[in-house]
């Protein structure tokens, strides 16, 4: 090992020590780094939930037969619906929806039970408040499925196709199992950007950047010194939030831990490089903070975390390809739910590695040009 290389490693190590001391000097910073990610995961894990339970339903039963009562019982016993009001007048259904007292309104006409027993197809009316289109669509689907299943049991149907459906990877179809692994990626990206976007510009504001410039540190060594401490902290954060996801939310981890760590390391380096690039083009910490959120919010929207990428216009689908969060979410969901490995996700791994290398290169280049 050459003397120059040893000196370079020594300078980087001292820069890392300096960064760690600066980060942990303030007790509030420690809470932000280690406590905040856990609280965010718990909050997002419960709040980001598209499952529909106990939907308020208004009921008008004109038939009042054993069959109509069985239909109402099937809807409420499923756990998806709860009766909040009953009436004899159809106009009351519209009022319940208008006032927000119910999300769904069900009207059972006279003769429902007779038609069902005679083998005819009875009609029932289901009104859904479409203000929240996602909840309305899910609630309507639940109600339709329950009504069709009840009708199939009540009417003698000739032997035909025996369809037996089964959901793989997430048998209970819980949205939390799909969302919580993605929340891990969002939290790690936020912390990487937050800790690095202010790194260089903070040195400039407090007047220590000049001291670093006259030191033997090269721009590459300075970037590594800024990056390595935050990368280590981000890996610790990943361990904490992953432990909470497994132990608190009982999310299955079907893949290997080394594969997850490799993906996380590449993603963290990509996030840190973007944060450093923001730091080098910002003049003040406030400007860096605003630029960070200008990158962070579109990264979430274009990642597939909130909305499926397949439903986006083609231009935005293409734009998601330059988003590191999109590729990491595909990896982390594949590892957690499907047990996928590097060979299954090699494209996403390669893209993250390329983004990390390109980001660090441009950040170093930008910093060298601003000296």
N, C-alpha and C positions, 0 to 999 in steps of 0.2 A: 504494500500500500504506500503510495507516494506521500511525501510531506505536504504537498499542496492539498491533496484530498483529505488528509487528517486535519489540517487547519480549517478546511471548509466544513467538515463535520463538527469540529469544535465550535466554530462560529454559529452554525445552525443550532447546536445544542444550547448554547448560551442565549440565543434569540428565543428558543422555545421556553426556556426557564423564565426569561423576562416576561413573555406573553402570559404564561400561567400565573405568575405572581400578580401581574396587572389585572387579570380576569378575576382572580379569587381574593383580591384585596378588599372588595366590598362585599358585605354579607348579603345584600340584596341581589347581587349578581349570582351568588351561589343558589339562592332560592329560584331565580329565574331559570337557571341552567338545569337544576335537578328536580325541583318540585313542580315547576310550571308544566313541563311535558306530561307528567303523570296526571295532573289535574285536567289538562286539555284532553288527554286520551279518554278519561272517564266521562268528561262532559260530552265530547263528540260521540263516544260510544253509545251513550243513551239518547243524545239529541238527534244525531243523524240516523234516523230510523224510519224506513218507509213501510214497515209493517202496519197493518190496520187492525185494531182491536176495539171492541166495545163502541162501535159506531152508533150514534144516537139515531133511533128510528121512530118515526111516527106511523101509527097503524090505524086503518079503517077496515074493519071486518064486517062486511054486509052479510056474509053467509052464515057466520056463527055455527059452523058444523064441526064435527069431530075432525074432518079432513083439514079444514082451515086452521083449526087450533094446532094440528100436527105440523102444518107448514110454519106457523109462527114459532112453535117449539123448536123445530129444526134450525131456524135462523138464529134464535137466541142461544140454543145449546152449543152452537159452533164456537161461541166466544167472540165472533166478529160483530155481532149486533146486540143492542139492548133497547128495549121498548121504553121510550120516554114519555109518550102520550098516546092515548087511544081516543077515538071519536066515532060517531055515527055519520058524520057529514064529510063529504069529499073535499069541500072547500077548506076544511081545517088543515088538510095536508099542505096546501099551498102556503097557508099562514105560518105553519111550523117551519117550512123551509125559508120563507121570507125573513122571519125573525131570528133565524139561526138556532132555533131550538132543536132541530133535527137535521142531519145530513142526508138521510134517506127516508123516503115515505113509501109505504106499501098499502095498496088498496086491493082487497079481495072482494070480487063481485058476488052477487047472489047467484046460486047455482053452481058454485065452484066444486063443492063436494059431490053433487049429483053427476056433473060432467066427468069428474075423475073416476067415479065408480062405474060409469057406463062406458069407459074406455075412450071418451072424447078428450080432446086437448083443451083444458080450461084456460082462461086468460086471467092474468093478474097484472096489475100496473105497478111499476116501480119507478119512483121519481127520485132523482139524485141531484144534490146541489153541486153544480160543476164549478163553483168558485175556485176550489182547489182541485185542479184537473187530475193530479196524480192520485190523491186520496179517493176522489170520485170514481176514477177508473178501476182502482183496486176493489173498492166496496161494491161496485156494480158487478165486477167479475165474481166476487165471492157469492153475492146473492144469486146471480144467474146459475152458478154451479150448484148451489144447494137446492134451488128450485128444480133444476133438471134432474138431479140425483133422486130427489123425492118423487118426482113424477115417474121416473123409470122404475122405481120400486113399486109404485102403486098400480101401474098399468102393465098388463101382461104383454111382454115384448117377445116376438119370435126369436129363436136362437140365431145369433149372428156373430159378428166379430167381438171377441173378448179382449178388450183393450185394458192392459194393466200398466199404468204409468208409474215411473219411479225417477226421482230426481237424484242425479249423481253429485258428488262433492259437497252438496249442501242439502241433505235429505229433508230437513225441516223447513227449507226455504226461508231461513231467517236472514233479514237484511243485515243484521249486526255481524254475522259471520263473514259477509262480503265487504262490509264497510270498515270494520275495525282495522284489518291489515292495511287498508288504504290510508287510514288516519295516521298510522305510524309513519308512512312516507311523508305526509303533509307536515307533521310535527318536526321531523328531522330536517326537512328542507327549510322550514321557517327558522329553526335554530341556527342552521348553517348560514343562511343569509343574514340573520340578525347579528351574529357574532363577527362575521367577516366584512359585511358591507360598511361597517364603521371603523374597520381596522386601520387602514392607511390614512383616511381623512381625520381620524381622531389624533393620530400622531402629528398631522399637519396643524390642527387647531391648537393643541397644547404646546407646540413648539419643539417637540422631540424628534421630528422628522429630519431636521437639519443635523442633529447629532448622529442619527443613523446613516445619513448620507456621507458624513466625513469618516465613518467607521470603515473597516476593511470589508464589510458586507457587500456582496454583489447583489444586483436586483433579484436574481434567482434564489439566492440564499435568503434574502429578506422575505420573498414570497413563501418559501418553504417554512421559514420561521413563523410566519403568520398563519400558515395553513395547518401544519402538523398538530399544534395544541388543540385547535378547534376540531380537527378530525378525530383526535382521541376522545374529546368531550362528546362529540356526536355519537361515537360508538358506545360510550357509556350510556348516553340517553337512549340509544336504540335498545340496549340490553334491558334498561329499566322499563320502557314502554312495552317491549315485547313480553317481558315477564308479567306485566299487568294484563296484557291481552290474553295470555295463556291461563293465568291463575284466577283473574277476576272475571273476565268475560267468557272463559272456557272456549277460546277459539282454537280449533285444531291446527296443529303444525305437522303436516304430513310429509314435508320435505326435510332436507338435511340442514342442520345449523350452519356448517361451513359454507354451503351454497348461499344461504341468507346473508352471512357475514361478507362474502365476496361481493354480492350485489350491493349491500349497504356501503361497503368501502368505495366502490366505483361511484355510487350515487352521491355519497358525501363529498367526494373529490369534485364531482361535477357541480354540486351546489356551492361548495367553497370557491371554486374558480369563478362562478358567476358572481358571487358576493364580492370577491376581490376585484373583479372587473368593474363592478358598480362603484366600489370604493375608490378606484383610481380615476374615475371620470367625474367624481363629485368633489365640489369645493368645500362643502360644509357637511356636518353630521346630519342636519335636517334634510339637506338635499339628498344625501345617501339614503336616509330612512324612507323618503318619499319614492325614490327610484326603486328601492327594494320592493315596496308594495306594488308599484307599477309592474314589476316582474312577477311578484308572488301571486297576486289575484288572477291574472290571466293564466298563469301556470296551473292553478287549481281548476279553473273552468275548462281548460283544454286538456285535462289529464284523464278524463273519464271517471273522476272521483264522484262528481255530482250527476253528470249526464252521460249516457252512452255515446261514445265517439261515433258509432255507426249512424246515429240520428242527426249528426251535424252536417251542414253543407260541405260539399267536396273541398272547397277552399280551406275551411277550418280543419277538416280531417287531415289535409296535407300539412297544415300549420302545426298540428299536434306532434308531428314527427321530430320537430326540433325542441320539444319539451322534455327535459330529463325526467320529470315527475310521471309523465305518461308511461315511459318505458319501465320505470321502477315499480309502478303500480301493477303492471302486467306481470312483472317478475315476482313481486311479493305475494300477489294473489295466487299465482301459479304454485309457488312454494308452499304456502299455507294450505290451500284448498285441494290442489291436485297432486302435490308431491313432486312437482316438476324439478328437473335438474338443469345443469348448464347446457347440456346437449339439446334440451327441449327449448331453451330460451336463449340460445347463443346470439341471435340477432340483437335482442335487447341488451345483452351483456356487452356486445361489441359497440353498440351505439353509445352506451353510457361511458365506456372506456374512451371512445373517440371524443365525446363531449368533454370529459374531464381533462384530457390531454390538450385539446384545442383551447379550452377555457383558461387553463393555467398558462399556456403559451401567450395568448393575447393579453392576459392580465399582466404578465411579466413584461411583454413588449410595450404595453401602454404605460406601465410604471417607468420603464427606462426612458420612454420618449418625453415624459413629463418632468424628468429630473432637471 
